């Protein structure tokens, strides 16, 4: 894998894997906030990685997803540089004809076996999650890759 990050102007950069460009910018006052920051993209990657695991597992079990989103609330360190993630809270919110046990098992597998982004980040920061199905909280847990 190779990623190239090219400076555009100010604090704006474009990263690419040679096929898919992604814009980045810094927060004010340093940047113009015209795109996600690099830290935002890391969290976006976490949400996307675990969501893809869950969708794949739900399809395998023939579960019907009508709506699905993963929300990340991140607590950052304060007053100490570099500012880093201190705690990550993921909220899996789904609607559809879904068996709760299958959903919880799918998320557990993502957060303990399959999600490479979560596996990497959980070595440095605790990742906790909760699961809402059709408007009801059905479970929670912590990313644990056994190492």
N, C-alpha and C positions, 0 to 999 in steps of 0.2 A: 504494500500500500504506500502510495506517495501522495501527499497533499502539498500544494503550493499556495502560499499566502503572499499576495502582491499589494503593495501600498498604492492607493488611488490618489488621495489628497487628505489634508488635515489628519484626522485619526481614522479615516475610512480605509478598509482593506477588503479585498475579495479573495476568498479561499476557494480552491477548486481541486477536484480529484481528476481533472482533465475533461470531465463531462458535465459536472454540476456545480455552477458557481454559487457561492454563499457570501453575502455582504456582511461586514462587521463594522461597528463603529463604537466609540467610547461614549460613556455617559457625560453629560454636561458637568463641569465647565470645559473639560478637555476635548470632547467630541461634540458632534451635532445630534447624537441619538437618532441617526437616520436608519439604523439597523440594530439587530441584537448585538450585545457585547459578546466577547469570547466566553465569559462565564455563563451568560444566558444560553449560548449554544451548547455548552456542556450539559446544562440541565435539560434543555430541549432534547438532546441526544439520549439522556437517561429516560425521559418520558417516552420517546419514540421507541427505544429499544425494548423496554418492558411491555409497552402496548402491543408491539408486533408479536412478542412471545404469546401474550394472552389471546390475541385474535387468532393466531395459528392454532393454539390449543383448543380454543372454543370451537373453531371450525372442525377440528379433528373429532370433537365430541358432539358435533351436529347441534350446537347451541345457536339460537337466533339472536344476534345482537342488533338492536334497533338504534341505540345511541351508545357512544363510549368516549370518555375522555379521561386523561390522566392529568391531574393538577399537582404541581410541585410548589410547596412553600419552603423556602430556604432561609435559614438563619445564618447570617454572616458573622464572623468575628468582628469586634469593634476596636478601634484605636490602636491596633497592632498591624503592622504591614509585614508581609502582604495580607490583604483581606482575603480570607478563605471561607469555604463552607464550613459551618459549625454543626449543623443538623439539617437533614432533609426529610420533609414529611410529604409522602405521596398519597393522593386521594384518587382511587380508582372509582369512577362513577359510570355505571352501566344501566341500561334499560333494555328489556326484551324478555323473551321466553327462555330464561336461563335458570338452570338448576344451581342453587347457591353452593352446594358442595363442590360441583365441578368448577365453578368460578374461583372459589377460594383455593382449591388445589392448583389451578392454573396459575394464579398469582403467586402462590407459594413456590411453585416450580420456577417461575421467572425470577423470583427474588432469592432463590437458593441454588439454582443450577444453570439456567440458560442466559440470563441477561448479563452480557459481558461488561456493559457500561456500569451497571449496578455493582458487579463483582469488583471492578477496579475502584470505583468511588468508595465503596463500603470499607475498603482498607484504610481510608483516611477520615471518613465521616460517617456517623450513624445514619442509616436510612430506615425510617419507619413508614408504615403504610396502613391505610384503612380502606375499607371496601364498602361502597354503597350500591345496592341493587334495587332498582325500581323505587328509589326514595327512602330505602331503609338501610341503616348500617348493619352489615352482616358479619364483619370480622375485621381483624387488624393483625399486624405482625411487624417483624423487623427483618431486613435483608441479612441473610446469614449464609455465607458460602463456605463455612467450615474451615476457615484458615486465617 
